[in-house]
Amino acid sequence: MVKKVFASFLLIATLLIVGGQVNRAEAYWGMVVNCREWISLRSYRSTEAPRVTTIPLGEWVWIYRNSYRDGFLEAEYNGMHGFVLDAYIKYVKE
């Protein structure tokens, strides 16, 4: 009985840990283009959302596949997570 409870606990803990991590196979690199100097990495899908940071023209960002919605892409830049406008990202195949 104790082994079953421990095994269940271990399985749940593993799923919670793995579920919160990014699957890099479901993402790709994109380059910031079509702007004068930089774009905003926003905290949620809106131009009114607080800015997490700025991303300079020509920088690479990690874009999560299938994240496109309402013109925004889910992105990661220098360890910061947020959303960028699709119009400013050039897709690069791996």
TIVO-2410 file (N, C-alpha, C; in nm, 3 decimals):
# residues 94
REC num residu      c1      c2      c3 atome chaine
REC   1      M   0.082  -0.120   0.000     N      A
REC   1      M   0.000   0.000   0.000    CA      A
REC   1      M   0.087   0.126   0.000     C      A
REC   2      V   0.188   0.127   0.085     N      A
REC   2      V   0.277   0.243   0.094    CA      A
REC   2      V   0.350   0.263  -0.038     C      A
REC   3      K   0.390   0.153  -0.104     N      A
REC   3      K   0.458   0.163  -0.232    CA      A
REC   3      K   0.368   0.225  -0.338     C      A
REC   4      K   0.239   0.188  -0.338     N      A
REC   4      K   0.145   0.243  -0.435    CA      A
REC   4      K   0.123   0.393  -0.413     C      A
REC   5      V   0.111   0.433  -0.288     N      A
REC   5      V   0.093   0.574  -0.255    CA      A
REC   5      V   0.217   0.653  -0.296     C      A
REC   6      F   0.334   0.599  -0.263     N      A
REC   6      F   0.458   0.667  -0.299    CA      A
REC   6      F   0.473   0.676  -0.451     C      A
REC   7      A   0.442   0.569  -0.523     N      A
REC   7      A   0.452   0.568  -0.669    CA      A
REC   7      A   0.355   0.670  -0.729     C      A
REC   8      S   0.235   0.678  -0.675     N      A
REC   8      S   0.138   0.777  -0.723    CA      A
REC   8      S   0.186   0.918  -0.698     C      A
REC   9      F   0.240   0.943  -0.580     N      A
REC   9      F   0.294   1.074  -0.546    CA      A
REC   9      F   0.408   1.111  -0.640     C      A
REC  10      L   0.498   1.017  -0.665     N      A
REC  10      L   0.612   1.040  -0.753    CA      A
REC  10      L   0.565   1.071  -0.895     C      A
REC  11      L   0.468   0.999  -0.943     N      A
REC  11      L   0.414   1.023  -1.077    CA      A
REC  11      L   0.352   1.162  -1.088     C      A
REC  12      I   0.272   1.200  -0.991     N      A
REC  12      I   0.208   1.332  -0.991    CA      A
REC  12      I   0.313   1.443  -0.985     C      A
REC  13      A   0.411   1.428  -0.899     N      A
REC  13      A   0.518   1.528  -0.887    CA      A
REC  13      A   0.595   1.542  -1.018     C      A
REC  14      T   0.625   1.430  -1.083     N      A
REC  14      T   0.697   1.432  -1.210    CA      A
REC  14      T   0.615   1.502  -1.317     C      A
REC  15      L   0.487   1.473  -1.324     N      A
REC  15      L   0.399   1.536  -1.424    CA      A
REC  15      L   0.390   1.687  -1.400     C      A
REC  16      L   0.384   1.728  -1.276     N      A
REC  16      L   0.378   1.871  -1.247    CA      A
REC  16      L   0.506   1.942  -1.286     C      A
REC  17      I   0.618   1.879  -1.260     N      A
REC  17      I   0.747   1.940  -1.293    CA      A
REC  17      I   0.767   1.944  -1.444     C      A
REC  18      V   0.746   1.834  -1.512     N      A
REC  18      V   0.765   1.827  -1.657    CA      A
REC  18      V   0.661   1.913  -1.728     C      A
REC  19      G   0.540   1.915  -1.680     N      A
REC  19      G   0.434   1.992  -1.744    CA      A
REC  19      G   0.461   2.141  -1.744     C      A
REC  20      G   0.538   2.190  -1.649     N      A
REC  20      G   0.569   2.331  -1.642    CA      A
REC  20      G   0.690   2.372  -1.723     C      A
REC  21      Q   0.755   2.277  -1.786     N      A
REC  21      Q   0.874   2.308  -1.864    CA      A
REC  21      Q   0.841   2.317  -2.012     C      A
REC  22      V   0.922   2.392  -2.083     N      A
REC  22      V   0.901   2.416  -2.225    CA      A
REC  22      V   0.955   2.298  -2.305     C      A
REC  23      N   0.879   2.256  -2.402     N      A
REC  23      N   0.925   2.154  -2.495    CA      A
REC  23      N   0.989   2.225  -2.613     C      A
REC  24      R   1.120   2.225  -2.620     N      A
REC  24      R   1.191   2.298  -2.725    CA      A
REC  24      R   1.160   2.244  -2.864     C      A
REC  25      A   1.111   2.121  -2.873     N      A
REC  25      A   1.074   2.066  -3.003    CA      A
REC  25      A   0.951   2.137  -3.059     C      A
REC  26      E   0.879   2.206  -2.974     N      A
REC  26      E   0.759   2.275  -3.017    CA      A
REC  26      E   0.783   2.426  -3.030     C      A
REC  27      A   0.907   2.464  -3.061     N      A
REC  27      A   0.940   2.605  -3.072    CA      A
REC  27      A   1.043   2.626  -3.183     C      A
REC  28      Y   1.066   2.750  -3.218     N      A
REC  28      Y   1.163   2.782  -3.322    CA      A
REC  28      Y   1.219   2.921  -3.296     C      A
REC  29      W   1.329   2.952  -3.363     N      A
REC  29      W   1.390   3.084  -3.352    CA      A
REC  29      W   1.325   3.180  -3.450     C      A
REC  30      G   1.310   3.303  -3.408     N      A
REC  30      G   1.263   3.410  -3.493    CA      A
REC  30      G   1.351   3.532  -3.472     C      A
REC  31      M   1.362   3.614  -3.575     N      A
REC  31      M   1.444   3.736  -3.564    CA      A
REC  31      M   1.353   3.858  -3.566     C      A
REC  32      V   1.387   3.957  -3.485     N      A
REC  32      V   1.311   4.082  -3.480    CA      A
REC  32      V   1.343   4.163  -3.607     C      A
REC  33      V   1.238   4.197  -3.681     N      A
REC  33      V   1.251   4.273  -3.806    CA      A
REC  33      V   1.139   4.379  -3.812     C      A
REC  34      N   1.139   4.458  -3.916     N      A
REC  34      N   1.031   4.554  -3.945    CA      A
REC  34      N   1.004   4.656  -3.836     C      A
REC  35      C   1.108   4.696  -3.764     N      A
REC  35      C   1.092   4.800  -3.662    CA      A
REC  35      C   1.210   4.896  -3.672     C      A
REC  36      R   1.200   5.010  -3.608     N      A
REC  36      R   1.310   5.107  -3.613    CA      A
REC  36      R   1.424   5.069  -3.520     C      A
REC  37      E   1.393   5.041  -3.395     N      A
REC  37      E   1.498   5.011  -3.297    CA      A
REC  37      E   1.472   4.886  -3.215     C      A
REC  38      W   1.349   4.866  -3.169     N      A
REC  38      W   1.316   4.755  -3.081    CA      A
REC  38      W   1.166   4.729  -3.083     C      A
REC  39      I   1.130   4.611  -3.028     N      A
REC  39      I   0.988   4.578  -3.007    CA      A
REC  39      I   0.970   4.548  -2.859     C      A
REC  40      S   0.845   4.543  -2.817     N      A
REC  40      S   0.813   4.514  -2.677    CA      A
REC  40      S   0.780   4.367  -2.658     C      A
REC  41      L   0.833   4.311  -2.551     N      A
REC  41      L   0.790   4.180  -2.502    CA      A
REC  41      L   0.687   4.214  -2.395     C      A
REC  42      R   0.561   4.178  -2.419     N      A
REC  42      R   0.450   4.216  -2.331    CA      A
REC  42      R   0.412   4.102  -2.236     C      A
REC  43      S   0.353   4.138  -2.125     N      A
REC  43      S   0.316   4.039  -2.024    CA      A
REC  43      S   0.193   3.957  -2.063     C      A
REC  44      Y   0.110   4.010  -2.151     N      A
REC  44      Y  -0.002   3.933  -2.206    CA      A
REC  44      Y  -0.035   3.986  -2.345     C      A
REC  45      R  -0.127   3.924  -2.414     N      A
REC  45      R  -0.157   3.950  -2.555    CA      A
REC  45      R  -0.233   4.081  -2.576     C      A
REC  46      S  -0.164   4.191  -2.560     N      A
REC  46      S  -0.225   4.321  -2.582    CA      A
REC  46      S  -0.116   4.426  -2.593     C      A
REC  47      T  -0.137   4.526  -2.678     N      A
REC  47      T  -0.042   4.637  -2.685    CA      A
REC  47      T  -0.055   4.726  -2.562     C      A
REC  48      E  -0.159   4.705  -2.485     N      A
REC  48      E  -0.179   4.779  -2.360    CA      A
REC  48      E  -0.117   4.707  -2.239     C      A
REC  49      A  -0.071   4.584  -2.261     N      A
REC  49      A  -0.012   4.506  -2.150    CA      A
REC  49      A   0.120   4.568  -2.105     C      A
REC  50      P   0.153   4.552  -1.980     N      A
REC  50      P   0.282   4.602  -1.932    CA      A
REC  50      P   0.398   4.541  -2.010     C      A
REC  51      R   0.500   4.620  -2.035     N      A
REC  51      R   0.618   4.575  -2.108    CA      A
REC  51      R   0.710   4.500  -2.012     C      A
REC  52      V   0.746   4.379  -2.049     N      A
REC  52      V   0.840   4.300  -1.971    CA      A
REC  52      V   0.981   4.351  -1.998     C      A
REC  53      T   1.012   4.371  -2.126     N      A
REC  53      T   1.141   4.423  -2.169    CA      A
REC  53      T   1.129   4.466  -2.315     C      A
REC  54      T   1.235   4.522  -2.367     N      A
REC  54      T   1.240   4.553  -2.511    CA      A
REC  54      T   1.338   4.456  -2.576     C      A
REC  55      I   1.313   4.428  -2.703     N      A
REC  55      I   1.398   4.338  -2.781    CA      A
REC  55      I   1.449   4.417  -2.901     C      A
REC  56      P   1.580   4.438  -2.911     N      A
REC  56      P   1.636   4.519  -3.020    CA      A
REC  56      P   1.618   4.456  -3.158     C      A
REC  57      L   1.613   4.540  -3.258     N      A
REC  57      L   1.609   4.499  -3.399    CA      A
REC  57      L   1.727   4.405  -3.425     C      A
REC  58      G   1.698   4.295  -3.494     N      A
REC  58      G   1.803   4.199  -3.529    CA      A
REC  58      G   1.829   4.092  -3.426     C      A
REC  59      E   1.769   4.102  -3.308     N      A
REC  59      E   1.788   4.000  -3.202    CA      A
REC  59      E   1.705   3.876  -3.232     C      A
REC  60      W   1.750   3.764  -3.176     N      A
REC  60      W   1.680   3.636  -3.189    CA      A
REC  60      W   1.590   3.614  -3.068     C      A
REC  61      V   1.471   3.562  -3.094     N      A
REC  61      V   1.378   3.527  -2.986    CA      A
REC  61      V   1.329   3.384  -3.009     C      A
REC  62      W   1.295   3.319  -2.902     N      A
REC  62      W   1.242   3.183  -2.908    CA      A
REC  62      W   1.090   3.195  -2.916     C      A
REC  63      I   1.032   3.142  -3.024     N      A
REC  63      I   0.887   3.149  -3.047    CA      A
REC  63      I   0.828   3.010  -3.028     C      A
REC  64      Y   0.721   3.002  -2.951     N      A
REC  64      Y   0.655   2.874  -2.926    CA      A
REC  64      Y   0.557   2.844  -3.040     C      A
REC  65      R   0.567   2.724  -3.094     N      A
REC  65      R   0.479   2.683  -3.205    CA      A
REC  65      R   0.332   2.688  -3.162     C      A
REC  66      N   0.248   2.715  -3.259     N      A
REC  66      N   0.103   2.718  -3.237    CA      A
REC  66      N   0.061   2.818  -3.130     C      A
REC  67      S   0.141   2.924  -3.114     N      A
REC  67      S   0.107   3.022  -3.012    CA      A
REC  67      S   0.039   3.145  -3.072     C      A
REC  68      Y   0.022   3.148  -3.205     N      A
REC  68      Y  -0.036   3.263  -3.272    CA      A
REC  68      Y  -0.184   3.278  -3.238     C      A
REC  69      R  -0.219   3.396  -3.194     N      A
REC  69      R  -0.359   3.427  -3.167    CA      A
REC  69      R  -0.369   3.579  -3.161     C      A
REC  70      D  -0.463   3.636  -3.233     N      A
REC  70      D  -0.487   3.780  -3.231    CA      A
REC  70      D  -0.363   3.862  -3.268     C      A
REC  71      G  -0.276   3.807  -3.353     N      A
REC  71      G  -0.158   3.880  -3.396    CA      A
REC  71      G  -0.040   3.871  -3.302     C      A
REC  72      F  -0.054   3.799  -3.192     N      A
REC  72      F   0.055   3.785  -3.094    CA      A
REC  72      F   0.113   3.645  -3.095     C      A
REC  73      L   0.242   3.638  -3.066     N      A
REC  73      L   0.312   3.512  -3.052    CA      A
REC  73      L   0.369   3.501  -2.911     C      A
REC  74      E   0.364   3.382  -2.857     N      A
REC  74      E   0.426   3.358  -2.726    CA      A
REC  74      E   0.576   3.347  -2.749     C      A
REC  75      A   0.655   3.418  -2.670     N      A
REC  75      A   0.799   3.424  -2.696    CA      A
REC  75      A   0.881   3.423  -2.567     C      A
REC  76      E   1.010   3.393  -2.585     N      A
REC  76      E   1.106   3.400  -2.475    CA      A
REC  76      E   1.229   3.474  -2.525     C      A
REC  77      Y   1.278   3.567  -2.442     N      A
REC  77      Y   1.397   3.644  -2.477    CA      A
REC  77      Y   1.480   3.664  -2.351     C      A
REC  78      N   1.605   3.622  -2.356     N      A
REC  78      N   1.696   3.634  -2.241    CA      A
REC  78      N   1.634   3.581  -2.112     C      A
REC  79      G   1.565   3.469  -2.122     N      A
REC  79      G   1.505   3.407  -2.004    CA      A
REC  79      G   1.374   3.468  -1.959     C      A
REC  80      M   1.327   3.573  -2.030     N      A
REC  80      M   1.201   3.638  -1.996    CA      A
REC  80      M   1.092   3.589  -2.090     C      A
REC  81      H   0.977   3.563  -2.036     N      A
REC  81      H   0.864   3.509  -2.112    CA      A
REC  81      H   0.759   3.617  -2.133     C      A
REC  82      G   0.698   3.617  -2.254     N      A
REC  82      G   0.592   3.714  -2.281    CA      A
REC  82      G   0.537   3.695  -2.421     C      A
REC  83      F   0.488   3.806  -2.478     N      A
REC  83      F   0.422   3.801  -2.608    CA      A
REC  83      F   0.471   3.915  -2.696     C      A
REC  84      V   0.487   3.884  -2.826     N      A
REC  84      V   0.532   3.984  -2.923    CA      A
REC  84      V   0.435   3.984  -3.040     C      A
REC  85      L   0.431   4.096  -3.112     N      A
REC  85      L   0.346   4.103  -3.231    CA      A
REC  85      L   0.411   4.026  -3.345     C      A
REC  86      D   0.332   3.944  -3.411     N      A
REC  86      D   0.378   3.860  -3.520    CA      A
REC  86      D   0.440   3.940  -3.635     C      A
REC  87      A   0.392   4.061  -3.660     N      A
REC  87      A   0.440   4.142  -3.772    CA      A
REC  87      A   0.588   4.177  -3.760     C      A
REC  88      Y   0.646   4.163  -3.641     N      A
REC  88      Y   0.785   4.200  -3.619    CA      A
REC  88      Y   0.880   4.081  -3.607     C      A
REC  89      I   0.832   3.962  -3.641     N      A
REC  89      I   0.914   3.842  -3.629    CA      A
REC  89      I   0.930   3.775  -3.765     C      A
REC  90      K   1.055   3.749  -3.802     N      A
REC  90      K   1.086   3.674  -3.924    CA      A
REC  90      K   1.112   3.530  -3.880     C      A
REC  91      Y   1.039   3.437  -3.937     N      A
REC  91      Y   1.051   3.297  -3.900    CA      A
REC  91      Y   1.176   3.236  -3.960     C      A
REC  92      V   1.243   3.155  -3.882     N      A
REC  92      V   1.365   3.089  -3.928    CA      A
REC  92      V   1.350   2.940  -3.903     C      A
REC  93      K   1.364   2.861  -4.009     N      A
REC  93      K   1.354   2.717  -3.993    CA      A
REC  93      K   1.479   2.662  -3.928     C      A
REC  94      E   1.461   2.559  -3.848     N      A
REC  94      E   1.575   2.498  -3.778    CA      A
REC  94      E   1.654   2.411  -3.872     C      A
***
